[in-house]
Amino acid sequence: MNVVVCLKQVPDTETKIQINPQKDGISDEGVKFVINPYDEYAIEQALRIKEKFGGEVTILCLGPDRATESIRTALAMGADKGVHLCDSAFEKLDSYATAKVLSKALKDIPFNIILLGKQAVDYDNSQVFSILAEMLNLPQVSVVIGLEISDDKTRLIAKREIEAGGLEVVESSLPAIIAAQKGLNEPRYASLPGIMKAKKKEIKKLALSDLGLSPDELKNKINMANFTFPPQRVAGKIIQGEAAEAVCELANLLHQEEKLI
């Protein structure tokens, strides 16, 4: 089976974020970038599918030059080759435009199944996989925590999370798009031999012109105009004294200051 994993490089969640001077995004200066954590589950599942059925795993990533590092990490984990969509025209794309670029690239990549994380931890939109499925006219299953593929490689059974902590089992034909959730598997670490092999694996770079797209076709549906940090939290209060007096003081504060009671 041929599997494609759509990977996004995101800021490490432990990195201190600063807003850029234009206030339309974050500053890259001093930021550590990593593979989107949910995409790691997608990569691991792709490798398990390859180990069971054979075939190839292709990493498809849209991002600037620095994203090559994350593609190499995925290759070191065991993926076979990478496709890097890299062009200044791809900067600051919303979910719709991102899906459009990915859909164009996927028309030239053979696949039986497409895997990606259920969301990226930077913007948390959780939209690309569903828009991509619509553009490619493919079935999609989101928030997947369990996946089985039939021996004849024509159907899948996915277990997905639903509201209120419930589970739902979905059967679908292949090809299809799967959005991975934490719990689907335990992503492996890249081994030293894997890291050495990854240096020789192919990463094909594609620009806007290679996809047959024009800049006018990449107009965002959503534009981000003004990034601000949330208001700074006010320091909490500690009420001293006996319990009965403290309770009265607490009730007074909740009524007079917080307007909660």
N, C-alpha and C positions, 0 to 999 in steps of 0.2 A: 504493500500500500504506500502511496505517496501522500505525505502529510505536510501541510504548510502551517507554520506557526507565525502569526502576526505579533511582532514584539515591539514594545515601546520602551525607550530609555527615559527614566524619570529621576528627579532629585531623590537622593536618599532621605528617608523620613527623619533621620537624625541630624540632617544638615540644617543649619540656620539659614532661613530664607530672607532675602532682601528684595524689595520692589525696585524695578529699574527706574531711571530718571523720567522716562516717558509715562510711567504709571500704567502701562498696558501689559505688564507681565513681570516675571521675576528676573533678577540679575543672575547671570551664570557665574559671576566671579566668586571663586572660593567654594563653589557648590560641587559636591560629589554626586555623580550620576551613576545609576545602577539599572539593572533590568527591573521592569515593573514586577513587583512580587507576585501578582496574580498570573502574569505571563510565565513565571517559573513553573507553575503547575501545568500550564499548557505545554511547555517544552518537555517536561518529564513524561506527560501522557503520550506525547508524540513519539518519544524514544521507546516507550513500552509497546506502543503499537508497531513500531518498526521491528522491535525485537521478536514480536510474536508473528508478524505477517511478512516481514521483509519490506523492501522498498527504500524510499529516501525521505529524509526530513529536511525541509527547506525553511530557513529563517527569513522572513520578510519584514524589514524594518524601515520605517519612514523617520528620518531624523537628520541632524547635522553631522559633520565629519566625526565628532566625538562618539556618535552612536556605534561606530565600528568596533569599539571596545566591548560593548554589550553583545554584539553579534559574535565576536570571537569567543566570548564566554559561553554562549549557547553552542557554538561549534565544539568547544572544549568539553562540554557536557556530553556530546555525541551526535549532534546534528551534522548533516553531510555538507551543506553549502548554504551560502547566504546571498540575499538580494538586498542591496542598500539603496533606498530611494532618497537621493540626496541632491537638493537643488535649493537655491535661495527662494524660489517661488513656493517651496513647501513650508516655509516658516510661518508659524502662528495660524495654522489651519484649524478650523473647527471640526467637529465630529463628521459632519456631512462631507466636507471637502477632503478630509483624511480618508474616509471610506471610498470616495470617488477615485483617489489616486491608487489606493490599494486594489480596488476592483479592476482598474486598467492593468496593473502589474500582474494580477492573478490570471488574466486571460492568456498569458504566455507561460504559465507555470502549471505543469500537470499535477492534479491533486485528487484524492478520494475524500479527504476531510480537511477542514481548516479549523485550527485551534487558536484561541487567544484568551487572555484573562477577561473576567467579567467586567472589569473596569480598570482604569489607570489611577494610581494613587495621587497623581498631581491635580487633575481637574475633576476626577470622580464622576464624569458624565454618564458612563455606562451606556453609551449609544452606538459606538462604532460597529460592534458586531451585528446589531440588528439592521442598521442602515446598509452595511455590507451585504447581508443576506438578501435584503430587498433588491439591491442593485444586481446581484448575481442570480437572483431568482432561486435561492436555495433555502431549504428548511433550516431553522436554527433552534438551539436549545441553550438556555442561559442558566447561570448559577448552578453548574453541574458539579456534583460531588461523587458521582459514580458513572462509569462508562464501560459498556461491553459492545463489541462488534461481532457480528455473526461470522461464522467460518467461511461463508461464501463472499464476505466483504461487501454485501449489498445493503445491510441494515444495521442500525445501532439501537441499543437500549440505554437510555440515560436516566440517572437518578438526580433530581434537582431539588433545591430548597425552595419552599414557598413561604408565604406569610405565616406568622404565628408559630414558627418553628416546625412547620409540617414538611413532608416530603412528597414528591410527585414523580412517578415513573412515566417516561415518554419514549415511544418507539418512533423511529424515523428512517426513511430511506437515505442512502448515500448517493452522491456527496451531500455533506451538510456542514454547518458551522456550529462549533461548540464553544461556549464561553465558560471557562473554568473558574471554580470557586475553591477557596481554601478547604482542604479536606479531601480533595480528589485524589491526592497522592502525597508522597514526601519527596520533594525534588532532590536529586542527587547533587553531589559536589563534583566539580571538574577535577579529574585525576591529572597527575603530572604527565603521563603519556598522552592523555587527551589534550592537554594544553600545548604540548609539543606538536601534535598532529594538526591542531587547529590553525597553527601558523601557516600551514601549507594548503589549507582548504580554500576553496574559491569563494570570494565575495564579489558579486557582480554589482557594479554601481550603475544606477539608471537615473537620468535627469528628466526634466519635464518633456523635452523634445523626444526622448526615447519612448515615451508612453503615448505619443500622439495627442497630447493635451496642449491647450493654449492657456496662458495666464487668465484669460477671461472666463474660462471654464472652472476656475478654482475660487470663485467668489464665495466667501463665507456666508452662511445663513445667520450666524451670531458673531458679533464683534465685541471684544472686551475693551472698554474705554478707560476705566478708572479703578485700579487696584488699591485697596487700603487694608491696613491691618485691623483686626477687630479691636474694639475699645479695651483698654487695659483694665484688668479686673481690680476692683476695690478690695483692699485688705480686709480679711474677715475680722469679726469681733469675738473676743472671749469674755464671757460674763462670769465674773467672780462672785463669791459669796455662798450663802446657804442655798440649798436646793429650792426651797419655797420662794425665796426672794429672787433667785435667778430665773425661775419659771415666769414670775410676774414681769420681770424686766424683759425677758425674751418676748413675751406676749405683747408688751408695750411697743417694743422695737418693730415687731412684725406688723403691728397695726399702724403706728405713727409714721415710720420711716419707709417700710417696704410696701405698705398698703396691701398686704396679703390676707389679713383677717379684719 
